[in-house]
């Protein structure tokens, strides 16, 4: 028993000696070499998983950064690095050690290469709030109270500025949070003639209607996006009403029986194990590969699939990106997929956009110039093709303005093989492209909204009705 007690006492003494001095109190040892500390005072960190350890580590940082004389010299002059502890108040970061955000400053020489690593704890915003347009904006540029920001040409990132509009040094270390409810919050970047590559006004986030070609959010977005979705849904209701006006399985009067038969037939076919293989054949051969159109005309099939496959591919990538984002927003795959500047994403979007535009041009020539007898040249076709052309052209022009204003380096921007050459042209033309960027974006967005609203009313409604009709009529060979 005595041996056990001595063993426990010895273990306790070993553990006590192993605990860092800072973990037993909130004060660090005083300087032992005048105004300078030994290296181990920084590098032998206290336990940052405890409030006492956080306080001890922060006290060490504040010995210098709490003083007004704490400055950094650069080619523009002295920049203050003083930090006011009151900036943190009683917010969550009040209980986080400086070194947990500024993880790389405990080095010799004492400097940070990466800055605050916010994404070590916080994943980036999704498309529903701020989204991919802000992936090139450092967190501090929005989340800190300072409204002075600049575009860093070395990294292509929007960061906090070191000088204010008058050229005077500002507190780069200001940690006070921004007021997100203020009307002027977005004005630090979104003003006419800004120098950070932002449009002159804050643009709406992409909504549900944008899923046809982009990664978007499950939201209604702005009022005009919501209006387009409302018109689209109203058009679907009218399509169903039109179908119910005729006979359904020899039933011509009872609306109840028509709805019952239609829903029973659709659900019975879709969820029938017996019909699963036949449904897959319809989806693959008739819906995706457009077999029936190919049998009618190879030329028409080629023009049609250039448009259809491009939109379908973009839609599938957008849905896949949304699913990945919901599952693991902090993962590298999600971050790459929502980044329009990522090589694969930029190349994919430009390629599919160009193929869609080529299909629109060839389809228009077929209707206006070649005019074969089997091709319909009605006004509904012209409206759809015109909207698709505006969407593609305005999309490329908007992308070019974004690349130019964001000053993307050529080795990164070159993947956008259509947008990048256009951006060089925009740069050569000169002018205020922050305002032009806004107008181009709205032309693209409004044309897309008009197309979605037009879908149930024009000839393009066959995109919605043809697959369902094929299944209901059991074209299942």
C-alpha positions in Angstrom: 0.0 0.0 0.0 2.8 2.4 0.9 4.6 1.6 -2.4 1.3 2.4 -4.3 1.0 5.7 -2.4 4.7 6.6 -3.2 4.1 5.6 -6.8 1.1 7.9 -7.1 2.9 10.8 -5.4 5.8 10.4 -7.8 3.5 10.4 -10.8 1.7 13.5 -9.5 5.1 15.3 -9.2 6.1 14.3 -12.7 2.8 15.6 -14.1 3.1 18.8 -12.2 6.6 19.4 -13.6 5.3 18.5 -17.1 2.6 21.2 -17.0 3.7 24.4 -18.6 4.1 27.3 -16.2 1.6 29.4 -18.1 -1.2 26.8 -17.5 -1.1 27.5 -13.7 -1.7 31.3 -14.1 -2.4 34.0 -16.5 0.9 35.8 -16.3 4.1 35.0 -18.2 7.6 35.2 -16.7 9.0 38.7 -16.9 11.6 39.6 -19.6 15.1 38.4 -18.7 17.1 40.2 -21.4 16.0 43.9 -21.2 13.1 44.5 -23.7 13.6 41.1 -25.4 12.4 37.7 -24.5 14.2 34.4 -25.0 12.9 32.4 -28.0 11.4 29.7 -25.8 9.0 32.2 -24.2 7.1 32.2 -27.5 7.8 28.8 -28.8 7.1 26.9 -25.6 3.3 27.6 -25.8 0.9 27.2 -22.9 -2.1 24.9 -23.2 -4.4 26.8 -25.6 -7.3 24.5 -24.9 -7.8 26.2 -21.5 -8.9 29.8 -20.8 -5.8 30.3 -18.6 -3.6 29.2 -21.5 -5.3 31.5 -23.9 -5.0 34.4 -21.5 -1.3 33.7 -20.9 -0.5 33.5 -24.7 -2.5 36.6 -25.4 -0.7 38.5 -22.6 2.6 37.7 -24.2 1.3 39.1 -27.6 -0.1 42.2 -26.0 3.2 43.1 -24.3 4.2 44.4 -27.8 0.9 44.7 -29.7 -0.8 46.6 -26.9 1.7 49.5 -27.3 1.2 52.4 -29.7 4.9 52.1 -30.7 4.2 48.6 -32.2 4.6 49.4 -35.9 5.8 47.9 -39.2 7.8 49.8 -41.7 7.1 49.3 -45.4 7.7 51.4 -48.5 4.6 53.5 -47.7 5.8 54.3 -44.2 4.9 53.1 -40.7 1.8 50.9 -40.3 0.4 50.5 -36.9 0.1 46.9 -35.5 -1.4 47.9 -32.2 -4.3 45.8 -31.1 -7.0 47.0 -28.7 -8.3 44.1 -26.5 -11.6 45.8 -26.2 -12.2 45.1 -29.9 -13.1 41.5 -29.0 -15.5 42.4 -26.2 -17.5 39.4 -25.1 -17.7 37.8 -28.5 -16.5 34.2 -29.2 -13.0 35.3 -30.3 -12.4 36.8 -26.9 -11.7 33.2 -25.8 -9.4 32.4 -28.7 -5.7 32.8 -28.6 -4.0 35.1 -31.1 -1.8 32.2 -32.2 -4.9 30.1 -33.0 -5.8 32.5 -35.8 -2.3 33.8 -36.6 -0.8 30.4 -36.6 2.5 31.1 -38.3 3.8 34.1 -36.4 5.7 32.2 -33.7 8.8 32.2 -35.9 12.1 33.9 -36.3 12.0 36.4 -37.8 8.6 37.3 -36.2 6.3 37.8 -39.1 3.2 36.2 -40.7 3.2 34.8 -44.2 -0.4 33.7 -44.4 -2.2 36.2 -42.1 -5.2 35.0 -40.0 -6.3 31.5 -41.1 -10.0 32.0 -40.7 -10.9 28.9 -42.7 -9.1 26.6 -40.2 -12.4 26.9 -38.3 -14.9 28.5 -40.7 -15.8 27.1 -44.1 -16.4 29.6 -46.9 -19.9 31.0 -47.7 -22.1 29.1 -50.0 -23.8 30.5 -53.1 -27.0 31.3 -51.0 -25.4 34.1 -49.1 -22.2 35.6 -50.6 -20.9 32.7 -52.6 -18.2 32.1 -55.2 -17.8 35.8 -56.3 -16.2 36.4 -52.9 -13.7 33.5 -52.9 -11.0 36.1 -53.9 -11.9 38.3 -50.9 -10.0 37.8 -47.6 -12.3 37.2 -44.7 -11.0 40.3 -42.9 -11.9 42.6 -45.8 -15.6 42.0 -45.0 -15.7 40.9 -41.4 -13.5 43.7 -40.0 -14.9 47.1 -39.2 -12.4 48.9 -41.4 -13.9 49.9 -44.7 -10.6 50.5 -46.5 -9.8 47.6 -48.8 -7.6 47.1 -51.8 -6.8 44.6 -54.5 -3.4 42.9 -53.9 -1.8 42.5 -57.3 0.6 39.9 -56.0 -2.1 37.5 -54.9 -5.2 38.7 -56.7 -7.0 38.9 -53.4 -9.1 41.8 -51.9 -7.5 42.6 -48.6 -7.6 45.3 -45.9 -5.7 48.4 -47.0 -2.8 49.9 -45.1 -3.8 53.4 -45.9 -7.1 55.3 -45.9 -8.5 57.3 -48.7 -6.4 60.3 -47.6 -3.2 58.2 -47.7 -2.8 58.1 -43.9 -1.8 54.9 -42.1 -4.8 53.0 -40.7 -5.0 50.3 -37.9 -4.3 47.2 -39.9 -4.9 45.2 -36.7 -8.4 46.5 -36.1 -10.4 43.5 -34.9 -13.8 45.1 -34.4 -16.5 43.2 -36.3 -18.3 44.9 -39.2 -22.0 45.9 -38.9 -23.7 43.6 -41.4 -27.0 45.3 -40.9 -25.8 48.7 -42.0 -26.9 50.0 -45.4 -23.4 50.9 -46.3 -21.8 47.6 -45.5 -21.3 46.6 -49.2 -20.2 50.0 -50.2 -16.6 49.4 -49.2 -16.3 47.5 -52.5 -19.4 47.9 -54.6 -19.1 51.5 -55.7 -18.7 53.0 -59.2 -15.1 53.1 -60.2 -13.8 50.9 -57.4 -10.3 49.5 -57.6 -11.0 46.0 -56.3 -12.7 44.5 -59.3 -16.2 44.5 -57.9 -19.4 45.5 -59.8 -20.6 49.0 -59.1 -23.6 47.6 -57.1 -24.1 44.5 -55.0 -25.7 41.9 -57.3 -28.2 39.3 -56.2 -27.1 35.7 -55.5 -27.9 33.1 -58.0 -31.2 31.4 -57.2 -33.2 28.3 -58.1 -33.7 29.4 -61.7 -30.0 29.6 -62.3 -29.6 25.8 -61.7 -30.2 25.3 -65.4 -26.6 26.4 -66.1 -24.8 27.3 -62.9 -24.1 26.3 -59.3 -26.8 28.1 -57.3 -28.8 28.0 -54.1 -32.2 26.7 -53.3 -33.7 30.1 -52.9 -35.9 32.6 -54.9 -33.3 35.3 -55.0 -34.4 38.8 -56.0 -38.0 39.8 -56.8 -37.6 39.4 -60.5 -36.1 35.9 -60.1 -39.0 35.0 -57.9 -41.4 36.5 -60.5 -39.9 34.3 -63.2 -40.3 31.2 -61.1 -43.9 32.1 -60.4 -44.6 32.5 -64.1 -42.9 29.2 -64.8 -45.0 27.4 -62.2 -48.1 29.0 -63.5 -47.2 27.8 -67.0 -46.9 24.2 -65.7 -50.3 24.5 -64.1 -51.7 25.6 -67.5 -50.0 22.7 -69.2 -51.7 20.3 -66.8 -55.0 22.0 -67.3 -54.6 21.8 -71.1 -53.9 18.1 -70.8 -57.0 17.6 -68.6 -59.3 19.3 -71.1 -59.1 16.3 -73.4 -59.9 12.7 -72.9 -57.7 10.7 -70.5 -58.1 7.0 -70.9 -61.5 7.5 -72.6 -62.6 9.7 -69.6 -63.8 13.0 -70.9 -65.9 14.5 -68.1 -64.7 13.7 -64.6 -61.7 15.8 -63.6 -61.3 13.5 -60.5 -61.0 10.4 -62.7 -58.5 12.1 -65.1 -56.2 13.1 -62.2 -56.5 9.7 -60.6 -55.7 7.8 -63.8 -52.8 10.2 -64.7 -51.2 10.0 -61.3 -51.7 6.2 -61.1 -50.1 5.7 -64.5 -47.1 7.9 -63.9 -46.4 6.6 -60.4 -47.1 3.1 -61.4 -44.7 3.2 -64.3 -41.9 5.2 -62.6 -41.9 3.1 -59.4 -42.5 -0.3 -61.1 -39.7 -2.7 -60.8 -41.0 -4.4 -64.0 -40.6 -1.1 -66.0 -37.3 0.1 -64.5 -35.2 -1.2 -67.3 -37.5 0.2 -70.0 -37.6 3.6 -68.2 -33.8 3.7 -68.2 -33.9 2.9 -72.0 -36.2 5.8 -72.6 -34.1 8.2 -70.5 -30.8 7.2 -72.1 -31.8 6.7 -75.7 -34.8 9.0 -76.2 -34.2 11.8 -73.7 -30.5 12.1 -73.5 -29.3 10.7 -76.8 -32.3 12.0 -78.7 -32.7 8.8 -80.7 -36.0 9.8 -82.4 -34.6 13.1 -83.6 -31.5 11.4 -85.0 -33.8 9.0 -87.0 -35.5 12.1 -88.4 -32.5 14.2 -89.4 -28.8 13.9 -88.5 -28.2 17.6 -89.2 -31.1 18.7 -87.0 -30.0 16.2 -84.3 -26.5 17.7 -84.3 -27.7 21.3 -84.0 -30.2 20.4 -81.3 -27.8 18.3 -79.2 -25.2 21.0 -79.2 -27.6 23.2 -77.3 -29.3 20.4 -75.2 -26.2 18.5 -74.1 -24.4 21.8 -73.2 -27.2 22.9 -70.9 -27.7 19.4 -69.5 -24.0 19.1 -68.7 -23.9 22.4 -67.0 -27.0 21.6 -65.0 -25.6 18.2 -63.9 -22.4 19.8 -62.8 -24.3 22.5 -60.9 -26.5 19.9 -59.1 -23.4 17.8 -58.3 -21.6 20.8 -56.9 -24.6 21.7 -54.7 -24.7 18.1 -53.3 -21.0 18.1 -52.6 -21.3 21.5 -50.9 -24.1 20.3 -48.7 -22.2 17.1 -47.7 -18.7 18.7 -47.1 -18.5 22.5 -47.6 -15.1 22.6 -45.9 -13.6 20.0 -48.3 -11.2 20.8 -51.1 -13.5 19.4 -53.8 -16.4 21.7 -52.8 -14.0 24.6 -52.7 -12.7 23.8 -56.2 -16.1 23.3 -57.8 -17.6 26.6 -56.6 -14.5 28.5 -57.8 -15.2 29.9 -61.3 -11.4 30.5 -61.7 -10.5 26.9 -61.0 -9.0 25.5 -64.2 -11.5 22.6 -64.9 -14.5 24.7 -63.9 -13.4 27.7 -66.1 -12.6 25.4 -69.1 -15.9 23.4 -68.7 -18.1 26.5 -68.6 -16.4 28.2 -71.6 -16.5 25.0 -73.6 -20.2 24.3 -72.9 -21.1 27.9 -73.4 -19.3 28.1 -76.7 -21.0 24.8 -77.9 -24.4 26.1 -76.9 -23.8 29.3 -78.8 -22.6 27.4 -81.9 -25.8 25.3 -81.7 -27.9 28.4 -81.5 -26.2 30.0 -84.5 -26.5 26.9 -86.6 -30.2 26.5 -85.7 -30.9 30.1 -86.6 -29.1 29.6 -90.0 -31.2 26.5 -90.6 -34.4 28.4 -90.0 -33.5 31.6 -91.8 -31.1 30.6 -94.6 -31.3 26.9 -95.4 -35.0 26.5 -94.4 -35.6 22.7 -95.0 -39.3 21.7 -95.2 -39.3 19.7 -92.0 -38.0 22.6 -89.8 -40.6 24.8 -88.0 -39.8 28.5 -88.4 -42.5 29.8 -86.0 -42.0 32.8 -83.8 -41.8 30.7 -80.7 -38.6 29.2 -82.1 -37.2 32.6 -82.7 -37.9 33.8 -79.2 -36.2 30.8 -77.6 -33.1 31.1 -79.9 -32.8 34.8 -79.3 -32.9 34.4 -75.5 -30.3 31.6 -75.6 -28.1 33.8 -77.8 -28.4 36.7 -75.4 -27.7 34.5 -72.4 -24.5 33.1 -74.0 -23.1 36.4 -75.4 -23.9 38.4 -72.2 -22.4 35.5 -70.1 -19.1 35.6 -72.0 -19.0 39.4 -71.9 -19.7 39.4 -68.1 -17.0 36.7 -67.5 -14.5 38.8 -69.5 -15.3 41.9 -67.4 -14.9 39.9 -64.2 -11.5 38.5 -65.3 -10.3 42.0 -66.3 -11.5 43.7 -63.1 -10.2 40.9 -60.9 -6.7 41.2 -62.5 -6.4 37.4 -62.7 -2.9 36.3 -63.7 -2.7 34.9 -67.3 -1.7 31.4 -66.2 -5.0 31.1 -64.2 -7.3 33.1 -66.5 -6.2 31.3 -69.7 -8.4 28.3 -68.9 -11.3 30.6 -69.7 -10.3 30.4 -73.4 -13.2 32.6 -74.5 -13.4 35.0 -71.6 -9.7 35.7 -71.2 -9.1 37.0 -74.8 -12.3 39.1 -74.4 -11.0 40.5 -71.1 -7.8 41.7 -72.9 -10.1 43.4 -75.5 -12.1 45.1 -72.7 -8.8 46.3 -71.1 -7.7 47.8 -74.4 -11.0 49.7 -74.8 -10.6 51.3 -71.4 -13.5 53.0 -69.5 -15.4 52.3 -66.2 -16.0 48.5 -66.4 -17.4 48.3 -62.9 -20.6 49.9 -64.2 -20.5 47.9 -67.4 -20.0 44.7 -65.4 -23.3 45.4 -63.6 -25.2 46.0 -66.7 -23.9 43.0 -68.5 -24.7 40.8 -65.5 -28.3 42.0 -65.4 -28.7 41.5 -69.2 -27.5 37.9 -68.7 -29.6 37.3 -65.6 -32.8 38.9 -67.0 -32.5 36.9 -70.2 -32.2 33.7 -68.2 -35.2 34.6 -66.1 -37.2 35.3 -69.3 -36.2 32.0 -70.8 -37.3 30.1 -67.6 -40.6 32.0 -67.6 -41.1 31.2 -71.3 -40.4 27.5 -71.1 -44.0 26.3 -70.5 -45.4 28.6 -73.2 -43.0 28.2 -76.1 -41.9 25.3 -78.1 -39.2 24.5 -75.5 -41.9 23.1 -73.3 -41.2 19.8 -74.9 -38.1 19.7 -72.7 -40.6 19.2 -69.8 -43.4 17.3 -71.5 -41.6 14.9 -73.9 -39.9 12.7 -71.3 -43.1 12.4 -69.3 -45.2 11.7 -72.4 -42.8 9.0 -73.5 -43.1 7.2 -70.2 -46.9 7.7 -69.9 -47.5 6.4 -73.4 -45.2 3.5 -72.7 -42.9 3.9 -75.6 -40.9 1.3 -73.7 -39.5 -1.2 -76.3 
